[in-house]
Amino acid sequence: MPIATINPATGNTERTFPADTSAEVETKVARAHAAHLELRRMSFSARAAAMHAAADALLADVDQAARVITIEMGRPIAQSEAEVLKCVKGMRFYADHAEEFLADTVLADPARVGASRAWTRYEPLGVVLAVMPWNYPLWQVLRFAAPALMAGNTGLLKHASNVPQSALYLGSLFEGSGFPNGSFQALLIGAHDVHAVLEDDRIKAVTLTGSEPAGRSVAAIAGSHIKKAVLELGGSDPFIVMPTADLDEAVSTAVRARTVNNGQSCIAGKRFIIHEDVYDDFAGRFASKMAALRVGDPLDRETEIGPLATRGGRDEIAELVDDAIAKGAAVLAGGTVPDRAGWYYPPTVISELTDDMRVVMEEAFGPVATLYRVKDRDEAVRIANQTTFGLSSAVWTTDSDDEDYFVTRIEAGAVFINGMSVSYPELPFGGIKASGYGRELAAEGIREFCNLKTVWRGAAS
Ligand code: NAP
């Protein structure tokens, strides 16, 4: 895959970038290692000042940063601006809370372990390789980078090949902010070069956000070298609506949940599992709102749905829908590739699904919603759990017994009640099953790439 910005709204290649040579990669790895040795000795307050300085720089540059996102992957511009502001918030969150999250904990009764004092402390691991996707080109990266740097780790970013300008932007964001130079750098390399970098002794861990095949491949390399890995992979989240739900809210939130970021969010509601008492009402309103969304140029502020990020992604989503239609699915909205330049796909709703359709088990990474009619909550949970994924989920009910039933039984890293799944710096984020392992964000995220060191001190002689 070329390392290039190919504008998805036009299909035109805007810029291509040569891959780093092996000598350039070596220089960056060496800089990252040297920066870590310096950064691990920096105080939390000095790191926080540097993080706030980088956040200030990003905030001052919100228009340009958002434009890069939209040109490279087609996100509607207002959503790109919101992404940049969320990055600033996440950076400031870790600047302000890292010290508290990584504070020593002291055993209250050290005599129980024969000690005069026993405690634990968090120490950074070193250089962490971050293999990242294009779908939130800044936020996916900074939600790793901010806690990593605040913990004293340094980062090397291998970004998706279709967002090189985002990668280079992030690679320069922390230079001159107060962190040691080389603390966070972008490698311009292809997926096949990840293996060699990860094998380097100076790379202590890896985080990958992306597809299941990429996760399997990187986890296998990390495992063979006994290196820590965090995997944030795909999802096919259920969005369950029960009869007690506020249907107006459920319908409008369902539309947002399915179409945010042109439908290319790992935690998007993708499978809409609706109780039969409200199914017809929900399906009719949902399909007409989906069909009414404004599809167009992502730089136009009126646009609600832009193009998909890559031609391959657009073709893949069209194939999933065509396969379902060929096997008997009903189309309630959308469903055909428009005749226009760029990689557009319309908001689509399909129903009457059967288990032989690919879309039932695979992730639909675009604005395609599947609808399921269910008799009761047992059937809802069975369908919710039938995929191999387990990232997030949403349940709409005002019945507390139903709420507890779903929270307990849904196999996922999160359950959002009467809302849509969203990532917040304050809440842990991650999945189970084929959606990966480990957590990002909150206190758990910053601790993933730390050595939890136990210290035991005997009685003074
Ligand atoms: P992808 O094809 O897996 O690519 C993600 C990153 O992995 C890219 O940098 C890619 O590099 C690299 N990569 C791909 N194959 C690799 C391999 N065999 N070895 C090493 N690196 C490899 O995924 P994507 O299409 O960009 O992103 C969409 C997927 O990400 C969806 O499944 C989505 O659900 C998931 N996602 C998950 C989360 C989460 O937090 N759980 C968040 C966002 C997205 P190249 O670009 O050079 O191929």
Boltz pocket constraint, residues with backbone or C-beta under 6 A from the ligand:
constraints:
  - pocket:
      binder: B
      contacts: [[A, 1], [A, 131], [A, 132], [A, 133], [A, 134], [A, 135], [A, 136], [A, 140], [A, 158], [A, 159], [A, 160], [A, 161], [A, 162], [A, 189], [A, 190], [A, 191], [A, 192], [A, 194], [A, 195], [A, 209], [A, 210], [A, 211], [A, 212], [A, 213], [A, 214], [A, 215], [A, 217], [A, 218], [A, 231], [A, 232], [A, 233], [A, 234], [A, 235], [A, 265], [A, 266], [A, 267], [A, 363], [A, 365], [A, 391], [A, 431], [A, 435], [A, 436]]
      max_distance: 6.0
